[in-house]
Amino acid sequence: MIRSRCLRLITGIAASLLLMWVVTSCEGPMGPDGKAGTNGTNGTNGIDANANCTKCHNPTVVTAKVTQYELSKHFFGTTAEEEAGGSTGCTPCHESEGFKYVCKNNVPATFTLVSGKYANDYIATAATGYGSFTCNTCHSSLHTTYDSTDFYPLTNVAAIPMTMWAGTKTINLTQDGSKSNLCIKCHQPRPLTTSTTLSDGNVVDYAGLVASPTAVFYDSAVGNAAPNKLIPSYRMHVHYGGVGAIYAGKGGVEFTGSVASYASSPHATVASCADCHMADMNNAAGGHSFVAKGNFKGCNVSGCHSAAPLDANATKFKTTRSDVKTLLDNLAAKFKSGGQVFLHSDATTTNLWAGLTTNNYDGYIDIYDPATNATGKFRNPAPAGTWTTAQKATNTALPKFTSLKNVQVGALINFQLCLREFSLGIHNTAYSKALLQNSLDALNAAGL
């Protein structure tokens, strides 16, 4: 049996060798080479990546801008970190991806009625609610053509429907290629809305505050119940973006008073945000730091204040700020409950507006809240169910907060706008003075 297998193996090998010999012996001699073909077209030389990148990535362009940007609050502020994973209504201005989302999708600033309650349509998505501001937050086309044209277009230069007014008023600053619209997309007031528990959550009717100044807005005898539509609290305000409304000369609560017109200063139509906030660097101000304080280079260019240059000691600059500070002080003194001013005061560095008023007001109402204002001087009309027994007792022991008329609420909004725009009237002197003076006049006319 073994011999038989060996014999078959030897026979198979022999057959394979014979087949190979037959195949090889059948192949004829190789023929001559064919005729050479036509040469192809030379390809285009590639770009030297290093040489192209350094057009922008060099000490005088990108490196300089990045260094300046490190001085900006957009860079070192904690706002993006605090809002990460938070409300989709905050992320359009607090998160890079959220901002780009509302710009790309042209998200409206309207409010929509859903099941009897209004919801703000100006929101991002949970998937875009992240990211600190970087270069491509504003420069939407970076690394597209890999040259200086990548800096434009900006992410947004379109007109801005104001969220404060649910889109019924629009800001459109067309000077300087409408670049200011990019800034005001975020630097605008937020809407003051009614309670979704006691009311429908819609934007407060600002025009109604003007039309019926002495009507009761909040009745302290009723407190946290209908027909009150909004309950006063520590953070009853229009947020922090007052500068957009003031600079554009739009969005304040425009009472009738001794200032006949709500006209704007030339800044609103001649200057742009970049003219002053991105002027040539002066110490740590200017350029991509976006800081204007102490830097007058943008003010004193030809066609603006060059004939009578401004500086921190210039009479025009000092007088404007002094006048607006006096108006803010006078208006603040009108906001009283039981004879005591109900505005919150903070002289520490946590108050961004410390020093802009004599008593260092920050625009908040000094109502008690154990989480946000534990030293509040006035009783909270709507204590939360989560408060401890001790916190509720502390609140009850405080003086009851006053009733508010429409004129007081409108004047408070104007105070917040004119305080928090930060410049003491420099952004738009005429409009700031009109809002403050006519608010005072309206309060006086209402006997307050």
C-alpha positions in Angstrom: 0.0 0.0 0.0 2.8 2.4 0.9 4.7 1.4 -2.3 1.6 2.2 -4.3 1.4 5.7 -2.8 5.0 6.5 -3.4 4.7 5.3 -7.0 1.8 7.6 -7.6 3.7 10.6 -6.1 6.7 10.0 -8.3 4.5 9.6 -11.3 2.8 13.0 -10.5 6.0 14.9 -10.2 7.3 13.5 -13.4 4.1 14.6 -15.2 4.4 18.1 -13.8 8.0 18.5 -15.0 7.0 17.2 -18.5 4.2 19.8 -18.7 6.5 22.6 -17.8 9.0 21.5 -20.4 6.3 21.4 -23.1 5.0 24.9 -22.3 8.4 26.4 -22.2 9.5 24.8 -25.4 6.3 26.2 -27.2 7.1 29.9 -26.5 8.7 31.7 -29.5 11.4 34.4 -29.5 10.4 37.9 -28.2 9.5 40.5 -30.9 11.0 44.0 -31.3 9.9 47.0 -29.0 6.9 49.0 -30.2 7.1 52.6 -31.4 7.5 55.2 -28.6 4.3 57.1 -27.8 3.9 60.9 -27.8 5.1 62.7 -24.6 2.3 63.7 -22.2 1.7 67.3 -21.0 3.8 68.4 -18.1 1.7 68.7 -14.9 1.4 72.1 -13.0 3.9 72.6 -10.3 2.4 72.2 -6.8 2.4 75.0 -4.2 5.1 75.1 -1.5 2.9 74.7 1.5 5.4 76.3 3.8 5.7 79.4 1.6 1.9 79.7 1.2 1.1 79.4 4.9 3.7 81.9 6.0 1.9 84.6 4.0 -0.5 84.8 7.0 1.2 82.7 9.7 4.0 85.2 10.4 4.9 87.6 13.2 3.1 90.6 11.7 -0.2 89.0 10.7 -1.7 85.9 12.4 0.9 85.8 15.2 0.3 89.4 16.1 -3.5 89.0 16.0 -3.4 85.9 18.2 -1.2 87.7 20.7 -3.7 90.6 20.8 -6.6 88.3 21.1 -5.2 86.8 24.3 -5.9 90.2 25.8 -9.6 90.0 24.9 -12.4 88.8 27.2 -13.5 86.7 24.3 -10.4 84.7 25.0 -9.8 84.7 28.7 -13.4 85.1 29.9 -15.2 82.1 31.4 -18.5 82.7 29.7 -18.2 79.9 27.2 -17.1 77.4 29.9 -20.0 78.4 32.2 -22.6 78.0 29.4 -21.1 74.7 27.9 -23.9 72.2 27.8 -26.3 74.8 29.1 -29.4 76.5 27.7 -29.7 76.5 24.0 -31.1 80.0 24.3 -27.7 81.2 25.7 -25.4 79.4 23.3 -26.0 81.6 20.3 -23.9 84.2 22.0 -21.9 82.2 24.5 -20.6 79.3 22.4 -18.7 79.4 19.1 -20.6 76.6 17.4 -24.0 77.9 18.6 -23.2 81.4 17.2 -22.2 79.9 13.8 -25.4 77.8 13.8 -27.8 80.8 14.2 -25.8 82.8 11.6 -25.7 79.9 9.0 -29.4 79.0 9.5 -30.6 82.6 9.8 -32.5 81.7 13.0 -35.2 84.3 13.6 -35.6 86.4 16.8 -39.3 85.8 16.9 -41.5 84.1 19.6 -43.8 81.3 18.7 -47.0 80.4 20.6 -47.0 76.7 21.4 -49.8 75.2 23.6 -50.7 78.6 25.0 -47.1 79.6 25.9 -44.6 81.6 23.9 -41.1 80.2 23.2 -38.1 82.2 21.9 -37.2 80.9 18.4 -33.7 82.4 18.7 -31.9 79.3 19.9 -29.1 77.0 18.9 -29.2 73.2 19.2 -27.9 70.9 21.8 -25.5 69.6 19.2 -24.0 73.1 18.7 -23.9 74.2 22.3 -20.2 74.2 22.8 -16.9 75.8 22.0 -14.9 78.9 23.1 -14.6 81.7 20.5 -11.7 81.1 18.1 -10.6 82.8 14.9 -13.2 80.9 12.8 -16.0 82.1 15.0 -15.9 85.4 13.2 -13.8 84.6 10.1 -15.9 81.9 8.5 -13.7 81.1 5.5 -10.3 80.5 7.1 -8.1 78.0 5.3 -10.2 78.0 2.2 -7.9 79.6 -0.4 -4.9 79.8 2.0 -4.1 83.4 1.4 -5.2 86.8 2.9 -8.7 86.6 1.3 -9.5 83.9 3.8 -10.2 86.6 6.5 -13.4 87.4 4.6 -16.3 87.1 4.5 -17.1 87.5 8.1 -19.6 85.1 9.7 -22.4 87.7 9.7 -22.8 91.2 8.2 -26.6 91.0 7.7 -29.1 93.2 9.6 -29.9 92.1 13.1 -33.5 91.5 14.2 -33.5 92.5 17.9 -34.3 89.6 20.3 -35.3 92.2 22.8 -38.2 93.2 20.6 -38.9 89.7 19.3 -37.6 90.7 15.9 -40.0 93.6 15.4 -37.1 96.1 15.4 -33.9 95.7 13.4 -30.4 97.1 13.7 -28.5 97.6 10.5 -25.2 99.5 10.6 -24.1 99.7 7.0 -20.9 101.7 7.4 -17.6 100.0 7.0 -19.0 97.2 5.0 -21.6 96.4 7.7 -18.9 94.8 9.9 -20.5 96.2 13.1 -23.5 93.8 12.5 -21.1 91.0 13.4 -20.5 92.5 16.8 -24.1 93.4 17.5 -25.3 90.0 16.6 -24.3 89.1 20.2 -23.9 92.5 21.8 -27.6 93.3 22.0 -30.1 93.2 24.8 -32.1 90.0 25.6 -35.9 90.2 25.9 -37.7 90.8 29.2 -40.4 88.2 29.2 -43.5 87.5 31.3 -43.9 84.5 33.5 -44.8 81.2 31.9 -46.5 80.2 35.1 -48.7 83.3 35.6 -48.8 84.4 32.0 -47.9 83.3 28.5 -44.2 83.9 28.5 -44.3 86.5 25.8 -42.0 89.5 25.5 -43.1 92.5 27.7 -45.0 95.0 25.7 -42.5 97.9 25.7 -44.7 100.1 23.6 -47.5 99.5 26.2 -45.2 100.8 28.9 -45.0 104.1 27.1 -48.7 104.3 26.1 -50.0 103.7 29.7 -47.2 104.9 32.0 -49.3 105.0 35.2 -50.9 101.6 34.8 -49.9 99.0 37.4 -47.3 96.5 36.1 -46.8 94.6 39.3 -49.2 94.7 42.3 -47.4 93.9 45.5 -50.8 93.2 47.2 -51.4 90.4 44.8 -47.8 89.1 44.8 -47.0 85.8 43.1 -50.3 85.4 41.4 -52.3 86.5 38.4 -53.1 89.1 37.1 -49.5 89.9 37.8 -47.6 88.8 34.7 -44.0 89.2 35.9 -42.7 88.9 39.4 -39.8 91.2 40.3 -36.6 89.4 41.2 -32.9 90.1 41.6 -32.3 89.4 37.9 -35.2 91.1 36.3 -33.3 92.8 33.5 -32.5 92.8 29.8 -29.2 91.1 30.2 -25.8 92.8 29.4 -25.8 93.7 25.7 -27.1 97.2 26.1 -24.3 98.6 23.9 -25.9 97.3 20.6 -29.2 99.1 21.2 -27.6 102.3 22.5 -24.9 102.5 19.8 -27.5 101.9 17.0 -30.0 104.3 18.6 -32.7 101.7 18.8 -34.5 99.6 21.3 -34.9 101.7 24.4 -38.3 102.4 26.0 -38.9 105.9 24.4 -41.0 108.0 26.8 -42.2 111.4 25.8 -40.3 114.1 27.7 -38.2 117.3 27.5 -35.9 115.8 24.9 -38.0 116.1 21.8 -36.2 113.7 19.5 -34.5 110.4 20.0 -31.8 111.3 17.5 -28.4 109.6 17.4 -24.9 111.0 17.6 -22.8 110.7 14.4 -21.2 107.5 15.7 -24.3 105.6 14.8 -23.9 106.3 11.1 -20.3 107.3 10.6 -18.2 105.1 12.9 -18.0 101.3 13.2 -17.3 99.1 16.2 -13.9 98.2 14.6 -12.9 101.9 14.2 -12.5 102.3 17.9 -12.3 98.8 19.3 -9.8 97.5 16.7 -7.8 100.7 16.2 -4.0 100.4 16.1 -2.7 99.0 19.3 -1.9 101.3 22.2 -0.5 99.4 25.1 -3.0 96.6 25.7 -5.9 98.2 23.8 -6.8 98.0 20.2 -6.5 95.4 17.4 -7.9 92.0 18.2 -8.0 92.7 21.9 -11.2 94.6 21.1 -10.4 96.9 24.0 -11.1 100.6 23.4 -10.5 102.0 26.9 -7.6 104.3 26.9 -7.0 104.1 23.2 -8.0 107.2 21.2 -6.2 106.3 18.0 -9.4 105.3 16.3 -11.1 108.5 17.4 -8.5 110.9 16.1 -8.2 109.7 12.5 -8.8 112.0 9.6 -12.5 112.8 9.2 -13.4 112.2 12.9 -11.8 114.0 15.8 -8.5 114.8 14.2 -9.1 118.6 14.2 -9.6 118.5 18.0 -8.0 115.3 19.1 -9.5 113.4 22.1 -7.8 111.9 25.1 -8.9 110.9 28.6 -8.6 114.6 29.7 -10.3 116.2 26.8 -13.2 118.4 27.8 -15.6 116.9 25.3 -14.9 113.3 26.5 -15.0 114.2 30.2 -18.1 116.3 30.0 -20.1 113.7 28.1 -19.3 111.0 30.7 -19.9 113.4 33.6 -23.3 114.4 32.2 -24.5 110.8 31.7 -23.2 109.7 35.1 -25.3 112.5 36.7 -28.4 111.4 34.7 -27.8 107.8 35.8 -27.4 108.9 39.5 -30.6 111.0 39.3 -32.6 108.2 37.7 -31.3 105.6 40.2 -32.6 107.8 43.1 -36.1 107.4 41.7 -36.2 103.6 42.1 -37.5 103.3 45.7 -39.4 100.9 47.8 -40.4 102.1 51.3 -38.2 105.2 50.8 -35.1 103.2 50.1 -33.5 102.8 46.7 -34.1 99.2 45.5 -31.1 98.9 43.1 -28.3 96.5 44.0 -25.0 98.1 44.7 -21.5 96.4 44.5 -18.2 98.3 44.8 -16.1 95.2 44.2 -14.4 94.1 41.0 -17.1 91.6 40.4 -19.3 94.5 39.3 -18.3 95.3 35.7 -19.9 98.7 36.0 -18.4 99.8 39.4 -17.6 103.5 39.3 -20.1 104.4 36.5 -22.5 105.6 39.1 -21.8 107.2 42.5 -23.2 104.3 44.4 -21.8 101.5 42.1 -25.1 100.1 40.9 -25.0 97.1 38.6 -28.5 97.2 37.2 -29.8 94.3 39.4 -32.7 94.7 41.8 -31.7 94.2 45.5 -34.3 91.4 46.1 -33.3 88.5 48.3 -32.3 85.2 46.7 -30.2 82.7 48.7 -28.3 81.6 45.5 -27.7 84.9 43.7 -28.2 87.7 46.3 -28.0 86.3 49.8 -27.7 89.8 51.2 -30.7 91.2 49.4 -32.5 94.0 51.2 -36.1 93.3 50.0 -38.4 90.4 50.3 -38.6 88.0 47.4 -42.3 87.9 46.3 -41.8 84.4 44.9 -39.7 82.2 47.2 -38.8 78.9 45.6 -40.0 75.6 47.0 -36.4 74.4 47.2 -35.5 77.0 49.8 -34.7 75.8 53.3 -36.8 76.8 56.3 -34.0 79.2 57.4 -33.9 80.9 54.0 -37.6 81.3 53.9 -37.5 82.9 57.4 -34.8 85.3 56.3 -36.9 86.3 53.3 -40.0 86.8 55.4 -38.2 89.1 57.8 -37.2 91.5 55.0 -39.3 94.6 53.9 -42.0 93.9 51.3 -41.1 94.9 47.8 -43.1 97.8 46.3 -45.7 97.7 43.5 -44.4 98.9 40.1 -46.0 101.0 37.5 -45.3 100.7 33.8 -43.2 103.8 33.8 -41.0 102.4 36.5 -40.4 99.2 34.6 -39.6 101.1 31.4 -37.3 103.6 33.2 -35.5 100.6 34.8 -34.9 99.0 31.4 -33.5 102.3 30.1 -31.3 102.6 33.2 -29.9 99.1 32.6 -29.3 99.8 28.9 -27.5 103.1 29.6 -25.4 101.8 32.5 -24.4 98.5 30.9 -23.3 100.0 27.6 -20.3 100.9 29.7 -19.0 104.0 28.0 -21.1 106.6 29.9 -22.7 107.9 26.7 -19.6 107.9 24.4 -21.1 105.2 22.1 -24.2 107.4 21.4 -24.4 110.6 23.5 -27.6 111.9 22.1 -29.6 108.7 22.4 -28.3 108.0 25.9 -29.2 111.4 27.2 -32.7 111.3 25.6 -33.5 107.9 27.2 -32.3 108.9 30.6 -33.8 112.5 30.7 -37.2 111.4 29.3 -37.3 108.5 31.8 -36.8 111.0 34.6 -39.5 113.3 33.1 -42.0 110.4 32.8 -41.4 109.4 36.4 -41.9 113.0 37.6 -45.1 113.3 35.5 -46.4 110.1 37.2 -45.7 111.6 40.7 -42.8 109.2 41.4 
